[in-house]
Amino acid sequence: MFETLTERLQGAFKKFGSRGIVTEEDLDQALREVRMAMLEADVNFRVVREFTQRVREKALGAEVLRSLTPAQQVIDIVHQELVDMLGGEAPKLATASRPPTVIMLVGLQGSGKTTSAAKLANLLKKQRLRPLLAACDIYRPAAVDQLVTLARALDVPIHEEGTSVGPAVIAQNALEKAKRMGATHLIVDTAGRLHIDEDMMNEVAELRRLLQPEEVLFVADAMAGQDAVNAAKEFHERVGTTGLILTKMDGDARGGAALSIRAVTGVPVKFIGVGEKADALEPFYPDRLASRILGMGDLLTLIEKAKETMGEEDTEAFKEKLKKGTFDLQDFIEQLRKVRKMGPLGQLVSMLPGFNRIKMQLQVDEIDDRFFAQAEAIVLSMTPWERRHPEKIDGKRRKRIARGSGTDPAQVNQLLKQFFEARKIAKTLSTGKMPLFR
């Protein structure tokens, strides 16, 4: 989602990244480009103006430009301001003094509210908690059936009474059921509309009054741009939201809503949706997203995903191979199969520091599932010995490998060249010495 913004921001800082001296004029020029990059990414113009003003004041006020490493310090200030704009500390869900903790999900129709309710229940279940879902969207066709289907697939209990009973009655009955069964959380999926109207607001406000929830989470489609920001602001003013869930953060929109919504509403983003699967809901970490936007990667999230999918021992063994530079094509195939379980490959590799620079070094436009599907076909056409000794593959072997994989020798050559370059990059990354702006 933030790839274009990342490229523009990196371009703005690259101009003085290697200098020992940065003038006030250099800073103003860089900030002009930052301003344009953020506006083009559909960030709210007031948020952009305040953001660049704060960066400039801090850079000049702390005499950063007279320091020994002015360029890096300016980048550090931009990073910290991005973190602050996104909310600072990672927010946590509120917890009731006596269970169940009630969480209402509100928002417009089409934002992903029902699937987010199921994903949140799945996330809590993984934490060894006992959530109960409540289907209170009786207006959208098949909304109740959708939540029931998702709940069954995830083996999460659900309370539903069809579409002939009012939402208030369903919610109260669900709360009583949650207490009887010893549920730790009650997640209430409320009705949405295509636009904000009085009936929806009154219904949501009434549910809030009846349930006294610990959390009222507004679900916003990150691809809806400033419309999502405006809707979030109005819901907060009229209903009193306590947090936000941003869905479709794996999309190709410009990302401005994600950067604006916290600053405009004053309400913290608590979760982000990063895909269609049941486990594609993640706690929101402002510092990690800020690092990704600046091209610094998000290794913490990547490591957490790796440990969850591969196990700690496999992860450590893999890390050692990277450090020693002994990673070969057989390891590549084995790790690729494990990595595919972690999510879309394009999304995962974008968490690497200096991702855009890595793409340039590998001479590829996109590192995604299609790129790896072809690579896998080529590697699987090799003998086990060739996978262990890729540097020994000569012209004759390349022709045979190309025939077996449905490619041509030039594509096999390109893959081998990319693999050797990637191995060098991986070794550099494992030592933590990858330069970000160069």
C-alpha positions in Angstrom: 0.0 0.0 0.0 2.8 2.5 0.8 5.3 1.5 -1.9 4.9 4.7 -4.0 5.0 6.9 -0.8 8.1 5.0 0.3 9.9 5.6 -3.0 9.1 9.3 -2.9 10.2 9.8 0.7 13.4 7.9 0.0 14.0 10.1 -3.0 13.6 13.2 -0.9 16.2 12.1 1.6 18.6 10.5 -0.9 19.6 14.0 -2.1 21.4 14.8 1.1 21.8 11.3 2.5 25.6 11.1 1.9 26.5 14.7 2.7 28.3 15.7 5.9 26.5 19.1 5.8 22.9 19.8 5.3 21.8 23.5 4.9 18.4 25.0 5.8 17.7 25.2 2.1 18.4 21.5 1.7 16.0 20.8 4.5 13.2 23.0 3.0 13.6 21.3 -0.4 13.4 17.9 1.2 10.3 18.8 3.2 8.7 20.3 0.1 9.1 16.8 -1.6 7.9 15.1 1.6 4.8 17.4 1.6 4.0 16.6 -2.1 4.6 12.9 -1.6 2.2 12.8 1.3 -0.5 14.8 -0.5 -0.2 12.6 -3.5 -0.7 9.6 -1.2 -4.0 11.2 -0.1 -3.0 12.2 3.4 -5.2 14.9 4.8 -3.7 18.3 3.9 -4.0 19.7 7.5 -2.2 16.6 8.8 0.6 17.1 6.2 1.0 20.8 7.0 1.3 20.2 10.7 3.6 17.2 10.2 6.1 19.1 8.1 6.0 22.1 10.4 6.9 20.0 13.4 9.7 18.2 11.5 11.2 21.6 10.4 10.9 23.1 13.9 12.6 20.1 15.5 15.4 20.0 12.9 16.1 23.7 13.4 15.4 24.0 17.1 17.7 21.2 18.1 20.5 22.5 15.8 20.4 19.2 14.1 21.8 20.7 10.9 25.0 21.6 12.8 25.5 18.1 14.1 28.0 15.5 12.8 25.3 13.4 11.1 22.5 15.9 10.1 21.0 13.8 7.4 20.5 10.8 9.6 19.1 12.9 12.4 16.5 14.6 10.1 15.4 11.1 9.0 15.2 10.1 12.7 13.0 13.1 13.4 10.7 12.3 10.4 10.5 8.7 11.7 9.6 9.8 15.2 7.0 12.3 13.9 5.4 9.5 11.8 5.2 7.3 14.9 3.6 10.1 16.9 1.2 10.9 14.0 0.2 7.2 14.0 -0.4 7.1 17.7 2.9 6.6 19.5 2.6 3.5 21.7 0.9 0.4 20.4 -2.6 0.5 21.9 -4.2 -2.5 23.7 -7.7 -3.6 24.0 -9.5 -2.5 27.2 -10.5 -5.3 29.6 -13.6 -5.4 31.7 -13.1 -5.8 35.5 -15.5 -8.7 35.3 -15.9 -10.7 32.1 -17.1 -10.6 29.5 -15.3 -7.7 27.8 -17.8 -6.3 25.3 -16.5 -5.2 21.9 -18.8 -3.5 19.4 -17.8 -3.2 15.8 -19.4 -0.3 13.9 -18.9 1.2 10.5 -20.3 1.5 7.0 -21.4 -1.4 4.8 -18.6 -2.9 2.7 -15.8 -1.9 5.1 -15.2 -5.5 6.2 -16.9 -5.3 9.5 -18.3 -8.8 9.6 -15.1 -10.5 8.5 -13.2 -8.3 11.0 -15.4 -9.6 13.8 -14.6 -13.2 12.9 -10.9 -12.4 12.5 -10.8 -10.7 15.9 -12.5 -13.7 17.5 -9.9 -15.9 15.9 -7.0 -13.7 17.2 -8.4 -13.8 20.8 -8.9 -17.6 20.5 -5.2 -18.0 19.6 -4.4 -16.1 22.8 -6.3 -18.8 24.7 -9.3 -16.5 25.4 -12.9 -17.5 25.0 -14.8 -15.1 22.6 -18.4 -15.3 21.7 -19.7 -13.6 18.4 -23.1 -11.9 18.3 -24.8 -11.4 14.9 -26.7 -8.2 15.2 -26.6 -7.1 11.5 -30.1 -8.1 10.6 -30.5 -5.8 7.6 -27.7 -6.7 5.1 -28.6 -9.7 3.0 -26.8 -12.9 4.3 -24.8 -11.0 7.0 -26.0 -13.3 9.7 -25.3 -16.4 7.5 -21.8 -15.1 6.7 -20.9 -14.7 10.3 -22.3 -18.1 11.2 -20.3 -19.7 8.4 -17.1 -17.9 9.5 -17.7 -18.8 13.2 -18.1 -22.5 12.3 -15.0 -22.5 10.2 -13.0 -21.0 13.1 -14.7 -23.2 15.7 -15.8 -20.0 17.6 -19.2 -20.0 19.4 -21.8 -17.6 18.0 -25.2 -16.2 19.1 -27.7 -15.5 16.4 -31.5 -15.2 16.2 -32.0 -14.7 12.5 -33.3 -11.4 11.1 -36.8 -11.2 12.6 -35.6 -10.2 16.1 -34.4 -6.6 16.8 -30.6 -6.0 17.3 -31.1 -4.7 20.9 -32.8 -8.0 21.9 -30.2 -10.1 20.2 -27.4 -8.1 21.8 -28.9 -8.4 25.3 -29.5 -12.2 24.9 -25.9 -12.6 23.6 -24.6 -10.8 26.7 -26.5 -13.1 29.0 -25.3 -16.2 27.0 -21.7 -14.9 27.3 -22.0 -14.7 31.0 -23.5 -18.1 31.3 -20.8 -19.9 29.2 -17.9 -18.0 30.9 -16.8 -16.2 27.7 -14.0 -13.7 28.2 -15.1 -11.5 25.3 -18.4 -10.7 23.5 -17.8 -9.4 19.9 -20.9 -7.7 18.5 -21.2 -7.2 14.7 -23.6 -4.3 14.2 -25.4 -3.1 11.1 -23.9 -0.7 8.6 -25.3 1.3 5.7 -23.8 2.5 2.4 -23.7 6.0 4.0 -24.3 7.6 7.4 -27.9 8.0 8.3 -29.9 8.8 11.5 -31.5 5.3 11.8 -28.1 3.6 11.9 -26.6 6.1 14.3 -29.6 5.8 16.6 -29.4 2.0 16.6 -25.7 2.0 17.3 -26.1 4.5 20.1 -28.8 2.4 21.6 -26.7 -0.7 21.5 -23.9 1.2 23.1 -26.2 2.4 25.9 -27.5 -1.1 26.5 -24.2 -3.0 26.4 -21.9 -0.5 28.0 -19.0 -1.9 25.9 -15.4 -1.5 26.9 -14.5 -1.0 23.2 -16.4 0.5 20.3 -14.2 -0.2 17.2 -14.9 1.7 14.0 -14.0 -0.5 11.0 -12.6 1.6 8.1 -11.7 0.5 4.6 -8.2 1.8 4.1 -8.8 1.9 0.3 -11.7 4.4 0.7 -9.3 7.3 1.2 -10.6 10.5 2.9 -14.2 9.2 2.8 -13.1 6.6 5.5 -11.5 9.4 7.5 -14.6 11.6 7.4 -16.9 8.6 8.3 -14.6 7.7 11.3 -14.7 11.3 12.5 -18.5 11.4 12.4 -18.9 8.1 14.1 -16.6 9.2 16.9 -18.4 12.4 17.4 -21.9 10.9 17.4 -21.3 7.5 19.0 -18.0 7.7 20.8 -15.6 5.2 19.4 -12.6 4.0 21.3 -10.5 2.5 18.5 -10.1 1.8 14.8 -9.7 -1.3 12.7 -8.2 -0.5 9.2 -9.1 -3.2 6.7 -7.5 -3.9 3.2 -4.1 -2.7 4.3 -2.7 -5.2 1.8 -4.4 -3.3 -1.1 -2.8 -1.0 -3.7 -4.4 2.2 -2.6 -2.3 5.2 -1.8 -2.5 4.8 2.0 -3.4 8.3 3.0 -6.4 7.2 5.1 -4.1 5.1 7.3 -1.8 8.0 7.9 -4.6 10.6 8.4 -7.3 8.7 10.4 -5.5 8.7 13.8 -4.5 12.4 13.6 -8.0 13.5 12.4 -10.1 11.5 14.9 -7.8 11.3 17.9 -8.8 7.6 18.2 -6.0 5.0 18.1 -5.8 2.3 15.4 -5.9 -1.0 17.3 -5.8 -3.6 14.5 -5.1 -3.8 10.8 -6.5 -6.2 8.2 -3.8 -7.5 5.9 -5.6 -10.1 3.8 -8.6 -12.3 3.3 -7.6 -15.3 5.5 -8.9 -15.7 9.1 -5.5 -15.0 10.6 -5.0 -11.8 8.5 -5.7 -9.4 11.4 -2.7 -7.9 13.3 -2.3 -5.7 16.3 -1.2 -2.2 15.1 2.3 -1.0 15.9 2.8 2.7 15.0 6.7 2.4 15.0 6.7 -0.6 12.7 4.4 1.0 10.1 6.5 4.2 10.3 9.7 2.1 9.6 8.0 0.4 6.6 6.9 3.8 5.2 10.5 5.1 5.4 11.9 1.9 3.8 13.4 0.6 7.0 11.4 -2.6 6.9 9.5 -4.4 9.6 11.7 -7.2 10.8 10.0 -7.6 14.1 6.7 -8.5 12.5 8.5 -10.7 9.9 10.3 -12.6 12.7 7.1 -13.0 14.7 5.4 -14.5 11.6 8.4 -16.8 11.0 8.5 -18.1 14.5 4.8 -18.8 14.5 5.0 -20.7 11.2 8.4 -22.3 11.2 9.2 -22.7 14.9 12.1 -21.0 16.7 14.7 -23.7 16.0 14.2 -23.6 12.3 14.3 -19.8 12.3 17.6 -19.8 14.2 19.2 -22.4 11.9 18.0 -20.4 8.8 19.5 -17.2 10.4 22.9 -18.9 10.9 23.0 -20.0 7.2 22.3 -16.5 6.1 25.2 -15.2 8.3 27.6 -17.7 7.0 26.5 -17.3 3.4 25.9 -21.1 3.0 22.3 -20.6 1.9 21.8 -22.7 -1.3 18.9 -23.4 -3.7 17.8 -26.5 -1.8 17.4 -24.2 1.3 15.6 -21.7 -0.9 12.9 -24.2 -1.9 12.5 -25.5 1.6 12.2 -22.1 3.1 9.9 -20.9 0.3 7.4 -23.6 1.1 7.4 -22.6 4.8 7.3 -18.9 4.0 4.2 -19.3 1.8 2.2 -20.3 4.8 3.0 -16.9 6.4 1.0 -14.9 3.8 1.4 -13.3 0.4 5.1 -13.2 -0.6 5.0 -9.7 -1.9 3.7 -8.5 1.5 6.4 -10.4 3.4 9.4 -9.3 1.4 8.2 -5.7 1.6 9.0 -5.9 5.4 12.7 -6.2 4.6 14.8 -3.1 5.1 15.7 -1.3 1.9 13.1 -3.3 0.0 13.0 -0.9 -3.0 16.8 -1.0 -3.3 16.7 -4.8 -3.1 14.3 -4.9 -6.1 16.7 -2.7 -8.0 19.7 -4.9 -7.2 17.8 -8.0 -8.2 16.6 -6.3 -11.4 12.9 -7.3 -10.9 9.8 -5.2 -11.1 7.8 -7.2 -8.5 8.8 -9.8 -6.0 5.5 -11.7 -5.6 4.0 -15.2 -5.9 4.3 -15.3 -9.7 8.0 -14.4 -9.5 8.6 -17.2 -7.0 6.4 -19.7 -8.9 8.7 -19.4 -11.9 11.8 -19.6 -9.7 10.4 -22.7 -8.0 9.8 -24.4 -11.3 13.4 -23.7 -12.4 14.9 -25.0 -9.1 12.7 -28.1 -9.1 14.1 -29.0 -12.6 17.6 -29.1 -11.1 19.2 -32.2 -9.5 19.8 -32.2 -5.7 23.5 -31.8 -6.4 22.9 -28.7 -8.6 20.7 -27.1 -5.9 23.5 -27.6 -3.4 26.2 -26.3 -5.8 24.4 -23.6 -8.0 27.8 -22.0 -8.8 28.8 -25.3 -10.7 25.8 -25.1 -13.1 27.3 -24.8 -16.7 25.7 -24.0 -20.0 24.8 -27.6 -20.8 23.0 -28.0 -17.4 21.2 -24.6 -17.9 19.7 -25.8 -21.2 18.4 -29.0 -19.6 17.0 -27.1 -16.6 15.3 -24.7 -19.0 13.6 -27.5 -20.9 12.4 -29.1 -17.7 10.9 -25.9 -16.3 9.3 -24.6 -19.5 11.6 -21.6 -19.5 14.7 -20.7 -21.6 18.4 -20.6 -20.7 18.3 -16.8 -20.3 15.7 -17.1 -17.6 17.7 -19.7 -15.8 20.8 -17.5 -16.1 18.8 -14.5 -14.7 17.5 -16.6 -11.7 21.0 -17.8 -10.8 22.3 -14.2 -11.0 19.4 -13.0 -8.8 20.0 -15.8 -6.3 23.7 -15.0 -5.9 22.8 -11.3 -5.5 20.0 -12.2 -3.0 22.4 -14.3 -1.0 24.8 -11.4 -0.6 21.9 -9.1 0.4 20.6 -11.6 2.9 24.0 -11.9 4.5 24.2 -8.1 4.8 20.7 -8.0 6.2 21.5 -10.6 8.8 24.4 -8.4 10.1 22.1 -5.4 10.3 24.4 -3.3 8.1 22.1 -2.6 5.1 22.2 1.1 4.2 18.7 2.5 3.7 19.3 5.7 1.7 22.0 5.3 -0.9 
